[in-house]
Amino acid sequence: MTLLPTPSPPGEPGRTLLTLPPEVDLCTAPRLYARILSVAHARRLRLLVLDLTRTRFMDSQGAHLIHDVRRLLRPHTEVRVAALPDGLPSRVLTLTGVRRDVPVYEDTAAALTS
């Protein structure tokens, strides 16, 4: 599993998009957490967007992952999520309450520019 950060849009340094894998669960969350924090700290981000639009399965470990990343990176880095409205990740974020604390957008373009 490799997370490749998308470069910041021209003229907008400090913004990074990370596309998460098709499955975020107990097996993948610890490695994702370490990789996300590594990228965030190396780039001194102001905005981190976690892209779940291609994620088909996510359990509560994915919600914990997003919550923990947000908590650790605050207040210097804003964390946003892009997730399909009808997708499982969006439902998990709603059911676990993470959506109250982390803004969720329908696509990555909206998450990067809002």
C-alpha atoms as one frame of an Amber mdcrd trajectory, in Angstrom:
protein
   0.000   0.000   0.000   1.466   3.303  -1.099   0.082   6.767  -0.496   1.262
   9.209  -3.084   0.586  12.808  -2.191  -0.691  15.024  -4.959   1.383  18.194
  -5.246  -0.102  21.460  -4.031  -1.994  23.363  -6.715   0.112  26.128  -8.306
   0.088  29.229  -6.143  -1.340  27.311  -3.191   1.530  25.832  -1.197   0.747
  23.929   1.948  -2.163  21.928   0.495  -1.921  18.191  -0.092  -4.327  15.532
  -1.252  -3.784  11.926  -0.153  -5.795   9.208  -1.864  -6.527   6.366   0.522
  -6.687   2.734  -0.615  -9.837   0.741  -1.465  -9.933  -0.738   2.059  -9.310
   1.094   5.323  -9.616  -1.278   8.248  -7.833  -2.830  11.208  -5.093  -4.204
   8.943  -4.371  -1.049   6.962  -5.110   1.812   9.393  -1.866   1.708  11.439
   0.351   1.937   8.346  -1.861   4.635   6.842  -1.675   6.650  10.053   2.122
   6.573  10.080   2.345   7.470   6.391  -0.179  10.323   6.631   1.642  11.875
   9.581   4.983  11.499   7.828   3.714  13.362   4.754   1.991  16.037   6.836
   5.041  16.776   8.955   7.453  16.738   6.006   5.391  19.268   4.057   4.321
  21.635   6.858   0.759  21.568   5.637  -1.998  24.074   6.181  -4.585  21.808
   4.526  -4.657  18.028   4.252  -7.406  16.401   2.206  -7.932  12.672   2.674
  -9.544  11.254  -0.450 -11.934   8.383   0.300 -13.746   8.559  -3.053 -12.097
   5.320  -4.194 -12.416   3.596  -0.825 -15.049   0.863  -1.005 -14.704  -0.570
   2.507 -14.009   1.270   5.740 -14.736   0.161   9.280 -14.521   2.111  12.528
 -10.720   1.978  12.358 -10.911   4.332   9.387 -12.998   6.757  11.433 -10.493
   6.520  14.297  -7.675   7.121  11.826  -9.229  10.362  10.546 -10.121  11.536
  14.055  -6.609  10.837  15.342  -4.912  12.539  12.383  -7.087  15.627  12.860
  -6.428  15.734  16.611  -2.669  15.369  16.201  -2.268  17.925  13.398  -4.439
  20.677  14.932  -4.261  23.633  15.123  -1.721  24.180  12.338  -3.210  21.832
   9.735  -6.855  21.652   8.721  -8.011  18.148   7.807 -10.817  17.622   5.294
 -12.254  14.495   3.722 -13.600  13.804   0.251 -16.096  10.922   0.247 -18.901
   9.899  -2.069 -22.267  10.736  -0.441 -23.665   7.241  -1.037 -20.456   5.427
  -0.127 -19.685   3.338   2.918 -16.944   5.698   4.193 -19.425   8.575   4.293
 -21.879   6.483   6.310 -19.150   5.349   8.719 -18.076   8.963   9.292 -21.673
   9.910  10.042 -22.399   6.972  12.356 -19.196   7.438  14.352 -19.664  11.195
  14.707 -16.390  12.072  12.991 -18.324  14.064  10.406 -19.220  16.607  13.120
 -15.538  17.468  13.566 -14.086  16.932  10.096 -15.604  18.611   7.031 -16.655
  16.069   4.399 -16.986  17.081   0.737 -18.435  15.152  -2.199 -15.272  15.438
  -4.298 -11.636  16.378  -4.010 -11.933  19.629  -5.988 -14.450  21.023  -3.495
 -12.374  19.837  -0.548  -9.246  21.538  -1.864 -10.844  24.861  -2.746 -13.570
  25.536  -0.163
